[in-house]
Amino acid sequence: MPAATTLAAVPGQRGEAREIVVGVDADRARADAHAAWDELLDTLVDFHVRVDLTETPRTTAERLAREALVEDAGAVTGVRLLGRAEERARYARDPLTGEELYPALRSVRGALAARADRRTRLLAALLPPSVLLRWRNTLTDRSTRLVTTTGQVRQRLLRWNPRRLLAGRPAR
């Protein structure tokens, strides 16, 4: 869906309604590009395609076009569009607007599913590895936070240890 603000619909020359577009909602276009890119990365995890978080979006898109999506021209075009949209959303003043990102994402997802084996497709649909990874990371973060907080509380309580407090007093 293009990220543009519609002012009004006015009748055209032949009676059909025309929309007057007054401006582009850059924040919405940027958010749409980030969401589509995040979904693409999750899809890559789901279909066991290597994800390198140090690559730029353009580099990732070109690598996918070269390695994973060679057979499907629509998917190659789609992944390049997604890479360009994410790159513009991250680094440019004005994000890419007016492009349909979700149909491009669907075509890439379809091409990855077509090349995957049955088990991978089934797991990607029913129990996606990207969701399991997110759950695992959340559980790890929360358990780390719990251990850290417990250690801090223990240190505070040890400060009030009676043996330590009474150690400096002279004996009677």
CNS distance restraints for C-alpha pairs under 8 A (distance, minus, plus):
assign (resid   1 and name CA) (resid  98 and name CA) 7.25 0.50 0.50
assign (resid   1 and name CA) (resid  99 and name CA) 7.25 0.50 0.50
assign (resid   1 and name CA) (resid 100 and name CA) 5.73 0.50 0.50
assign (resid   1 and name CA) (resid 101 and name CA) 7.69 0.50 0.50
assign (resid   2 and name CA) (resid  29 and name CA) 7.53 0.50 0.50
assign (resid   2 and name CA) (resid  97 and name CA) 6.17 0.50 0.50
assign (resid   2 and name CA) (resid  98 and name CA) 4.24 0.50 0.50
assign (resid   2 and name CA) (resid  99 and name CA) 6.08 0.50 0.50
assign (resid   2 and name CA) (resid 100 and name CA) 6.77 0.50 0.50
assign (resid   3 and name CA) (resid  24 and name CA) 6.02 0.50 0.50
assign (resid   3 and name CA) (resid  25 and name CA) 5.44 0.50 0.50
assign (resid   3 and name CA) (resid  26 and name CA) 7.20 0.50 0.50
assign (resid   3 and name CA) (resid  28 and name CA) 6.03 0.50 0.50
assign (resid   3 and name CA) (resid  29 and name CA) 5.28 0.50 0.50
assign (resid   3 and name CA) (resid  97 and name CA) 6.14 0.50 0.50
assign (resid   3 and name CA) (resid  98 and name CA) 6.36 0.50 0.50
assign (resid   4 and name CA) (resid  21 and name CA) 6.57 0.50 0.50
assign (resid   4 and name CA) (resid  22 and name CA) 7.65 0.50 0.50
assign (resid   4 and name CA) (resid  23 and name CA) 5.93 0.50 0.50
assign (resid   4 and name CA) (resid  24 and name CA) 4.26 0.50 0.50
assign (resid   4 and name CA) (resid  25 and name CA) 5.37 0.50 0.50
assign (resid   4 and name CA) (resid  97 and name CA) 7.91 0.50 0.50
assign (resid   4 and name CA) (resid  98 and name CA) 7.62 0.50 0.50
assign (resid   5 and name CA) (resid  21 and name CA) 5.86 0.50 0.50
assign (resid   5 and name CA) (resid  22 and name CA) 6.09 0.50 0.50
assign (resid   5 and name CA) (resid  23 and name CA) 5.61 0.50 0.50
assign (resid   5 and name CA) (resid  24 and name CA) 5.95 0.50 0.50
assign (resid   5 and name CA) (resid  25 and name CA) 6.44 0.50 0.50
assign (resid   6 and name CA) (resid  19 and name CA) 6.43 0.50 0.50
assign (resid   6 and name CA) (resid  20 and name CA) 5.81 0.50 0.50
assign (resid   6 and name CA) (resid  21 and name CA) 4.70 0.50 0.50
assign (resid   6 and name CA) (resid  22 and name CA) 6.27 0.50 0.50
assign (resid   6 and name CA) (resid  23 and name CA) 7.80 0.50 0.50
assign (resid   7 and name CA) (resid  19 and name CA) 7.37 0.50 0.50
assign (resid   7 and name CA) (resid  20 and name CA) 5.66 0.50 0.50
assign (resid   7 and name CA) (resid  21 and name CA) 6.05 0.50 0.50
assign (resid   7 and name CA) (resid  22 and name CA) 6.17 0.50 0.50
assign (resid   8 and name CA) (resid  19 and name CA) 5.89 0.50 0.50
assign (resid   8 and name CA) (resid  20 and name CA) 5.67 0.50 0.50
assign (resid   8 and name CA) (resid  21 and name CA) 7.91 0.50 0.50
assign (resid   9 and name CA) (resid  17 and name CA) 5.84 0.50 0.50
assign (resid   9 and name CA) (resid  18 and name CA) 5.37 0.50 0.50
assign (resid   9 and name CA) (resid  19 and name CA) 4.39 0.50 0.50
assign (resid   9 and name CA) (resid  20 and name CA) 6.27 0.50 0.50
assign (resid  10 and name CA) (resid  17 and name CA) 5.42 0.50 0.50
assign (resid  10 and name CA) (resid  18 and name CA) 5.31 0.50 0.50
assign (resid  10 and name CA) (resid  19 and name CA) 6.35 0.50 0.50
assign (resid  10 and name CA) (resid  20 and name CA) 7.46 0.50 0.50
assign (resid  11 and name CA) (resid  15 and name CA) 5.38 0.50 0.50
assign (resid  11 and name CA) (resid  16 and name CA) 5.58 0.50 0.50
assign (resid  11 and name CA) (resid  17 and name CA) 4.44 0.50 0.50
assign (resid  11 and name CA) (resid  18 and name CA) 5.90 0.50 0.50
assign (resid  12 and name CA) (resid  16 and name CA) 5.25 0.50 0.50
assign (resid  12 and name CA) (resid  17 and name CA) 5.61 0.50 0.50
assign (resid  12 and name CA) (resid  18 and name CA) 5.67 0.50 0.50
assign (resid  24 and name CA) (resid  97 and name CA) 7.46 0.50 0.50
assign (resid  25 and name CA) (resid  29 and name CA) 6.35 0.50 0.50
assign (resid  26 and name CA) (resid  30 and name CA) 6.00 0.50 0.50
assign (resid  26 and name CA) (resid  94 and name CA) 6.59 0.50 0.50
assign (resid  26 and name CA) (resid  95 and name CA) 6.24 0.50 0.50
assign (resid  26 and name CA) (resid  97 and name CA) 7.65 0.50 0.50
assign (resid  27 and name CA) (resid  31 and name CA) 6.11 0.50 0.50
assign (resid  28 and name CA) (resid  32 and name CA) 6.03 0.50 0.50
assign (resid  29 and name CA) (resid  33 and name CA) 6.16 0.50 0.50
assign (resid  29 and name CA) (resid  89 and name CA) 7.69 0.50 0.50
assign (resid  29 and name CA) (resid  95 and name CA) 6.34 0.50 0.50
assign (resid  29 and name CA) (resid  96 and name CA) 6.88 0.50 0.50
assign (resid  29 and name CA) (resid  97 and name CA) 5.94 0.50 0.50
assign (resid  30 and name CA) (resid  34 and name CA) 6.25 0.50 0.50
assign (resid  30 and name CA) (resid  86 and name CA) 7.79 0.50 0.50
assign (resid  30 and name CA) (resid  89 and name CA) 4.88 0.50 0.50
assign (resid  30 and name CA) (resid  90 and name CA) 7.85 0.50 0.50
assign (resid  30 and name CA) (resid  95 and name CA) 5.77 0.50 0.50
assign (resid  30 and name CA) (resid  96 and name CA) 7.72 0.50 0.50
assign (resid  31 and name CA) (resid  35 and name CA) 6.07 0.50 0.50
assign (resid  31 and name CA) (resid  89 and name CA) 7.96 0.50 0.50
assign (resid  32 and name CA) (resid  36 and name CA) 6.07 0.50 0.50
assign (resid  32 and name CA) (resid 101 and name CA) 7.90 0.50 0.50
assign (resid  33 and name CA) (resid  37 and name CA) 6.06 0.50 0.50
assign (resid  33 and name CA) (resid  82 and name CA) 7.26 0.50 0.50
assign (resid  33 and name CA) (resid  85 and name CA) 5.67 0.50 0.50
assign (resid  33 and name CA) (resid  86 and name CA) 5.25 0.50 0.50
assign (resid  33 and name CA) (resid  89 and name CA) 6.41 0.50 0.50
assign (resid  33 and name CA) (resid 101 and name CA) 7.32 0.50 0.50
assign (resid  34 and name CA) (resid  38 and name CA) 6.06 0.50 0.50
assign (resid  34 and name CA) (resid  86 and name CA) 6.01 0.50 0.50
assign (resid  34 and name CA) (resid  89 and name CA) 7.16 0.50 0.50
assign (resid  35 and name CA) (resid  39 and name CA) 6.15 0.50 0.50
assign (resid  36 and name CA) (resid  40 and name CA) 6.16 0.50 0.50
assign (resid  36 and name CA) (resid  82 and name CA) 7.17 0.50 0.50
assign (resid  36 and name CA) (resid 101 and name CA) 6.66 0.50 0.50
assign (resid  36 and name CA) (resid 102 and name CA) 6.80 0.50 0.50
assign (resid  36 and name CA) (resid 105 and name CA) 7.02 0.50 0.50
assign (resid  37 and name CA) (resid  41 and name CA) 6.27 0.50 0.50
assign (resid  37 and name CA) (resid  82 and name CA) 6.48 0.50 0.50
assign (resid  37 and name CA) (resid  83 and name CA) 7.45 0.50 0.50
assign (resid  37 and name CA) (resid  86 and name CA) 6.31 0.50 0.50
assign (resid  38 and name CA) (resid  42 and name CA) 6.20 0.50 0.50
assign (resid  39 and name CA) (resid  43 and name CA) 6.06 0.50 0.50
assign (resid  40 and name CA) (resid  44 and name CA) 6.22 0.50 0.50
assign (resid  40 and name CA) (resid 105 and name CA) 6.72 0.50 0.50
assign (resid  40 and name CA) (resid 109 and name CA) 7.83 0.50 0.50
assign (resid  41 and name CA) (resid  45 and name CA) 6.36 0.50 0.50
assign (resid  41 and name CA) (resid  51 and name CA) 7.01 0.50 0.50
assign (resid  42 and name CA) (resid  46 and name CA) 6.15 0.50 0.50
assign (resid  42 and name CA) (resid 130 and name CA) 5.33 0.50 0.50
assign (resid  43 and name CA) (resid  47 and name CA) 6.22 0.50 0.50
assign (resid  43 and name CA) (resid 109 and name CA) 6.73 0.50 0.50
assign (resid  43 and name CA) (resid 130 and name CA) 7.53 0.50 0.50
assign (resid  44 and name CA) (resid  48 and name CA) 6.04 0.50 0.50
assign (resid  44 and name CA) (resid  49 and name CA) 4.94 0.50 0.50
assign (resid  44 and name CA) (resid  50 and name CA) 7.00 0.50 0.50
assign (resid  44 and name CA) (resid  51 and name CA) 6.84 0.50 0.50
assign (resid  45 and name CA) (resid  49 and name CA) 5.95 0.50 0.50
assign (resid  45 and name CA) (resid  50 and name CA) 7.21 0.50 0.50
assign (resid  45 and name CA) (resid  51 and name CA) 7.05 0.50 0.50
assign (resid  45 and name CA) (resid 129 and name CA) 6.47 0.50 0.50
assign (resid  45 and name CA) (resid 130 and name CA) 5.65 0.50 0.50
assign (resid  46 and name CA) (resid 120 and name CA) 7.70 0.50 0.50
assign (resid  46 and name CA) (resid 123 and name CA) 7.73 0.50 0.50
assign (resid  46 and name CA) (resid 124 and name CA) 5.17 0.50 0.50
assign (resid  46 and name CA) (resid 128 and name CA) 5.49 0.50 0.50
assign (resid  46 and name CA) (resid 129 and name CA) 5.14 0.50 0.50
assign (resid  46 and name CA) (resid 130 and name CA) 5.73 0.50 0.50
assign (resid  47 and name CA) (resid 112 and name CA) 6.77 0.50 0.50
assign (resid  47 and name CA) (resid 113 and name CA) 7.18 0.50 0.50
assign (resid  47 and name CA) (resid 116 and name CA) 6.78 0.50 0.50
assign (resid  47 and name CA) (resid 120 and name CA) 6.29 0.50 0.50
assign (resid  47 and name CA) (resid 121 and name CA) 7.27 0.50 0.50
assign (resid  47 and name CA) (resid 124 and name CA) 6.63 0.50 0.50
assign (resid  49 and name CA) (resid  68 and name CA) 7.82 0.50 0.50
assign (resid  52 and name CA) (resid  60 and name CA) 7.61 0.50 0.50
assign (resid  55 and name CA) (resid  59 and name CA) 5.90 0.50 0.50
assign (resid  55 and name CA) (resid  60 and name CA) 5.97 0.50 0.50
assign (resid  56 and name CA) (resid  60 and name CA) 6.22 0.50 0.50
assign (resid  56 and name CA) (resid  87 and name CA) 7.44 0.50 0.50
assign (resid  57 and name CA) (resid  61 and name CA) 6.05 0.50 0.50
assign (resid  57 and name CA) (resid  83 and name CA) 4.75 0.50 0.50
assign (resid  57 and name CA) (resid  84 and name CA) 7.08 0.50 0.50
assign (resid  57 and name CA) (resid  86 and name CA) 6.35 0.50 0.50
assign (resid  57 and name CA) (resid  87 and name CA) 5.70 0.50 0.50
assign (resid  58 and name CA) (resid  62 and name CA) 6.12 0.50 0.50
assign (resid  58 and name CA) (resid  80 and name CA) 7.21 0.50 0.50
assign (resid  58 and name CA) (resid  83 and name CA) 4.99 0.50 0.50
assign (resid  58 and name CA) (resid  84 and name CA) 6.20 0.50 0.50
assign (resid  58 and name CA) (resid  87 and name CA) 6.74 0.50 0.50
assign (resid  59 and name CA) (resid  63 and name CA) 6.07 0.50 0.50
assign (resid  60 and name CA) (resid  64 and name CA) 6.16 0.50 0.50
assign (resid  60 and name CA) (resid  83 and name CA) 7.31 0.50 0.50
assign (resid  61 and name CA) (resid  65 and name CA) 6.12 0.50 0.50
assign (resid  61 and name CA) (resid  79 and name CA) 5.54 0.50 0.50
assign (resid  61 and name CA) (resid  80 and name CA) 5.38 0.50 0.50
assign (resid  61 and name CA) (resid  82 and name CA) 7.61 0.50 0.50
assign (resid  61 and name CA) (resid  83 and name CA) 5.35 0.50 0.50
assign (resid  62 and name CA) (resid  66 and name CA) 6.12 0.50 0.50
assign (resid  62 and name CA) (resid  80 and name CA) 6.89 0.50 0.50
assign (resid  63 and name CA) (resid  67 and name CA) 5.91 0.50 0.50
assign (resid  63 and name CA) (resid  68 and name CA) 7.77 0.50 0.50
assign (resid  64 and name CA) (resid  68 and name CA) 5.00 0.50 0.50
assign (resid  64 and name CA) (resid  69 and name CA) 6.02 0.50 0.50
assign (resid  64 and name CA) (resid  76 and name CA) 7.83 0.50 0.50
assign (resid  64 and name CA) (resid  79 and name CA) 7.50 0.50 0.50
assign (resid  65 and name CA) (resid  69 and name CA) 5.01 0.50 0.50
assign (resid  65 and name CA) (resid  70 and name CA) 5.88 0.50 0.50
assign (resid  65 and name CA) (resid  75 and name CA) 7.95 0.50 0.50
assign (resid  65 and name CA) (resid  76 and name CA) 5.12 0.50 0.50
assign (resid  65 and name CA) (resid  79 and name CA) 7.10 0.50 0.50
assign (resid  65 and name CA) (resid  80 and name CA) 7.63 0.50 0.50
assign (resid  66 and name CA) (resid  70 and name CA) 5.87 0.50 0.50
assign (resid  68 and name CA) (resid 112 and name CA) 7.34 0.50 0.50
assign (resid  69 and name CA) (resid  73 and name CA) 7.75 0.50 0.50
assign (resid  69 and name CA) (resid  75 and name CA) 6.40 0.50 0.50
assign (resid  69 and name CA) (resid  76 and name CA) 5.99 0.50 0.50
assign (resid  69 and name CA) (resid 108 and name CA) 7.72 0.50 0.50
assign (resid  69 and name CA) (resid 111 and name CA) 6.62 0.50 0.50
assign (resid  69 and name CA) (resid 112 and name CA) 7.18 0.50 0.50
assign (resid  70 and name CA) (resid  76 and name CA) 7.15 0.50 0.50
assign (resid  72 and name CA) (resid  76 and name CA) 6.37 0.50 0.50
assign (resid  72 and name CA) (resid 111 and name CA) 6.56 0.50 0.50
assign (resid  73 and name CA) (resid  77 and name CA) 6.23 0.50 0.50
assign (resid  74 and name CA) (resid  78 and name CA) 6.06 0.50 0.50
assign (resid  74 and name CA) (resid 104 and name CA) 7.91 0.50 0.50
assign (resid  74 and name CA) (resid 107 and name CA) 6.61 0.50 0.50
assign (resid  74 and name CA) (resid 108 and name CA) 7.83 0.50 0.50
assign (resid  75 and name CA) (resid  79 and name CA) 6.00 0.50 0.50
assign (resid  75 and name CA) (resid 104 and name CA) 6.95 0.50 0.50
assign (resid  75 and name CA) (resid 107 and name CA) 5.15 0.50 0.50
assign (resid  75 and name CA) (resid 108 and name CA) 4.54 0.50 0.50
assign (resid  75 and name CA) (resid 111 and name CA) 6.32 0.50 0.50
assign (resid  76 and name CA) (resid  80 and name CA) 6.21 0.50 0.50
assign (resid  76 and name CA) (resid 108 and name CA) 7.44 0.50 0.50
assign (resid  77 and name CA) (resid  81 and name CA) 6.19 0.50 0.50
assign (resid  77 and name CA) (resid 104 and name CA) 7.69 0.50 0.50
assign (resid  78 and name CA) (resid  82 and name CA) 6.20 0.50 0.50
assign (resid  78 and name CA) (resid 101 and name CA) 7.79 0.50 0.50
assign (resid  78 and name CA) (resid 103 and name CA) 7.92 0.50 0.50
assign (resid  78 and name CA) (resid 104 and name CA) 4.22 0.50 0.50
assign (resid  78 and name CA) (resid 105 and name CA) 6.49 0.50 0.50
assign (resid  78 and name CA) (resid 107 and name CA) 6.70 0.50 0.50
assign (resid  78 and name CA) (resid 108 and name CA) 6.36 0.50 0.50
assign (resid  79 and name CA) (resid  83 and name CA) 6.09 0.50 0.50
assign (resid  79 and name CA) (resid 104 and name CA) 6.85 0.50 0.50
assign (resid  79 and name CA) (resid 105 and name CA) 7.21 0.50 0.50
assign (resid  79 and name CA) (resid 108 and name CA) 6.39 0.50 0.50
assign (resid  80 and name CA) (resid  84 and name CA) 6.06 0.50 0.50
assign (resid  81 and name CA) (resid  85 and name CA) 6.03 0.50 0.50
assign (resid  81 and name CA) (resid 101 and name CA) 7.40 0.50 0.50
assign (resid  81 and name CA) (resid 104 and name CA) 7.35 0.50 0.50
assign (resid  82 and name CA) (resid  86 and name CA) 6.13 0.50 0.50
assign (resid  82 and name CA) (resid 101 and name CA) 6.44 0.50 0.50
assign (resid  82 and name CA) (resid 104 and name CA) 7.23 0.50 0.50
assign (resid  82 and name CA) (resid 105 and name CA) 7.42 0.50 0.50
assign (resid  83 and name CA) (resid  87 and name CA) 6.04 0.50 0.50
assign (resid  84 and name CA) (resid  88 and name CA) 6.10 0.50 0.50
assign (resid  84 and name CA) (resid  96 and name CA) 7.71 0.50 0.50
assign (resid  85 and name CA) (resid  89 and name CA) 6.04 0.50 0.50
assign (resid  85 and name CA) (resid  95 and name CA) 6.82 0.50 0.50
assign (resid  85 and name CA) (resid  96 and name CA) 5.28 0.50 0.50
assign (resid  86 and name CA) (resid  90 and name CA) 6.10 0.50 0.50
assign (resid  87 and name CA) (resid  91 and name CA) 5.91 0.50 0.50
assign (resid  87 and name CA) (resid  92 and name CA) 7.42 0.50 0.50
assign (resid  88 and name CA) (resid  92 and name CA) 4.74 0.50 0.50
assign (resid  88 and name CA) (resid  93 and name CA) 7.67 0.50 0.50
assign (resid  88 and name CA) (resid  94 and name CA) 6.97 0.50 0.50
assign (resid  88 and name CA) (resid  95 and name CA) 4.87 0.50 0.50
assign (resid  88 and name CA) (resid  96 and name CA) 6.00 0.50 0.50
assign (resid  89 and name CA) (resid  93 and name CA) 7.92 0.50 0.50
assign (resid  89 and name CA) (resid  94 and name CA) 7.26 0.50 0.50
assign (resid  89 and name CA) (resid  95 and name CA) 4.60 0.50 0.50
assign (resid  89 and name CA) (resid  96 and name CA) 6.89 0.50 0.50
assign (resid  90 and name CA) (resid  95 and name CA) 7.96 0.50 0.50
assign (resid 100 and name CA) (resid 104 and name CA) 6.83 0.50 0.50
assign (resid 101 and name CA) (resid 105 and name CA) 6.17 0.50 0.50
assign (resid 102 and name CA) (resid 106 and name CA) 6.13 0.50 0.50
assign (resid 103 and name CA) (resid 107 and name CA) 6.26 0.50 0.50
assign (resid 104 and name CA) (resid 108 and name CA) 6.35 0.50 0.50
assign (resid 105 and name CA) (resid 109 and name CA) 6.07 0.50 0.50
assign (resid 106 and name CA) (resid 110 and name CA) 6.00 0.50 0.50
assign (resid 107 and name CA) (resid 111 and name CA) 6.19 0.50 0.50
assign (resid 108 and name CA) (resid 112 and name CA) 6.20 0.50 0.50
assign (resid 109 and name CA) (resid 113 and name CA) 6.08 0.50 0.50
assign (resid 110 and name CA) (resid 114 and name CA) 6.05 0.50 0.50
assign (resid 111 and name CA) (resid 115 and name CA) 6.46 0.50 0.50
assign (resid 112 and name CA) (resid 116 and name CA) 6.25 0.50 0.50
assign (resid 113 and name CA) (resid 117 and name CA) 7.88 0.50 0.50
assign (resid 113 and name CA) (resid 121 and name CA) 6.03 0.50 0.50
assign (resid 116 and name CA) (resid 120 and name CA) 6.10 0.50 0.50
assign (resid 116 and name CA) (resid 121 and name CA) 6.34 0.50 0.50
assign (resid 117 and name CA) (resid 121 and name CA) 6.36 0.50 0.50
assign (resid 118 and name CA) (resid 122 and name CA) 6.13 0.50 0.50
assign (resid 119 and name CA) (resid 123 and name CA) 6.13 0.50 0.50
assign (resid 120 and name CA) (resid 124 and name CA) 5.97 0.50 0.50
assign (resid 121 and name CA) (resid 125 and name CA) 6.23 0.50 0.50
assign (resid 122 and name CA) (resid 126 and name CA) 6.05 0.50 0.50
assign (resid 122 and name CA) (resid 127 and name CA) 7.91 0.50 0.50
assign (resid 123 and name CA) (resid 127 and name CA) 5.04 0.50 0.50
assign (resid 123 and name CA) (resid 128 and name CA) 5.71 0.50 0.50
assign (resid 123 and name CA) (resid 129 and name CA) 7.53 0.50 0.50
assign (resid 124 and name CA) (resid 128 and name CA) 4.31 0.50 0.50
assign (resid 124 and name CA) (resid 129 and name CA) 6.83 0.50 0.50
assign (resid 127 and name CA) (resid 131 and name CA) 7.46 0.50 0.50
assign (resid 127 and name CA) (resid 132 and name CA) 7.53 0.50 0.50
assign (resid 128 and name CA) (resid 132 and name CA) 6.60 0.50 0.50
assign (resid 129 and name CA) (resid 133 and name CA) 5.97 0.50 0.50
assign (resid 130 and name CA) (resid 134 and name CA) 6.19 0.50 0.50
assign (resid 131 and name CA) (resid 135 and name CA) 6.18 0.50 0.50
assign (resid 132 and name CA) (resid 136 and name CA) 6.03 0.50 0.50
assign (resid 133 and name CA) (resid 137 and name CA) 6.08 0.50 0.50
assign (resid 134 and name CA) (resid 138 and name CA) 6.13 0.50 0.50
assign (resid 135 and name CA) (resid 139 and name CA) 6.10 0.50 0.50
assign (resid 136 and name CA) (resid 140 and name CA) 6.09 0.50 0.50
assign (resid 137 and name CA) (resid 141 and name CA) 6.05 0.50 0.50
assign (resid 138 and name CA) (resid 142 and name CA) 6.12 0.50 0.50
assign (resid 139 and name CA) (resid 143 and name CA) 6.07 0.50 0.50
assign (resid 140 and name CA) (resid 144 and name CA) 6.00 0.50 0.50
assign (resid 141 and name CA) (resid 145 and name CA) 6.11 0.50 0.50
assign (resid 142 and name CA) (resid 146 and name CA) 6.13 0.50 0.50
assign (resid 143 and name CA) (resid 147 and name CA) 6.20 0.50 0.50
assign (resid 144 and name CA) (resid 148 and name CA) 6.11 0.50 0.50
assign (resid 145 and name CA) (resid 149 and name CA) 6.03 0.50 0.50
assign (resid 146 and name CA) (resid 150 and name CA) 6.03 0.50 0.50
assign (resid 147 and name CA) (resid 151 and name CA) 6.14 0.50 0.50
assign (resid 148 and name CA) (resid 152 and name CA) 6.25 0.50 0.50
assign (resid 149 and name CA) (resid 153 and name CA) 6.18 0.50 0.50
assign (resid 150 and name CA) (resid 154 and name CA) 6.10 0.50 0.50
assign (resid 151 and name CA) (resid 155 and name CA) 6.20 0.50 0.50
assign (resid 152 and name CA) (resid 156 and name CA) 6.32 0.50 0.50
assign (resid 153 and name CA) (resid 157 and name CA) 6.17 0.50 0.50
assign (resid 154 and name CA) (resid 158 and name CA) 6.10 0.50 0.50
assign (resid 155 and name CA) (resid 159 and name CA) 6.54 0.50 0.50
assign (resid 156 and name CA) (resid 160 and name CA) 7.25 0.50 0.50
assign (resid 157 and name CA) (resid 161 and name CA) 6.90 0.50 0.50
assign (resid 159 and name CA) (resid 164 and name CA) 7.72 0.50 0.50
assign (resid 160 and name CA) (resid 164 and name CA) 7.54 0.50 0.50
assign (resid 160 and name CA) (resid 165 and name CA) 6.89 0.50 0.50
assign (resid 161 and name CA) (resid 165 and name CA) 6.26 0.50 0.50
assign (resid 162 and name CA) (resid 166 and name CA) 5.87 0.50 0.50
assign (resid 163 and name CA) (resid 167 and name CA) 5.83 0.50 0.50
assign (resid 164 and name CA) (resid 168 and name CA) 7.67 0.50 0.50
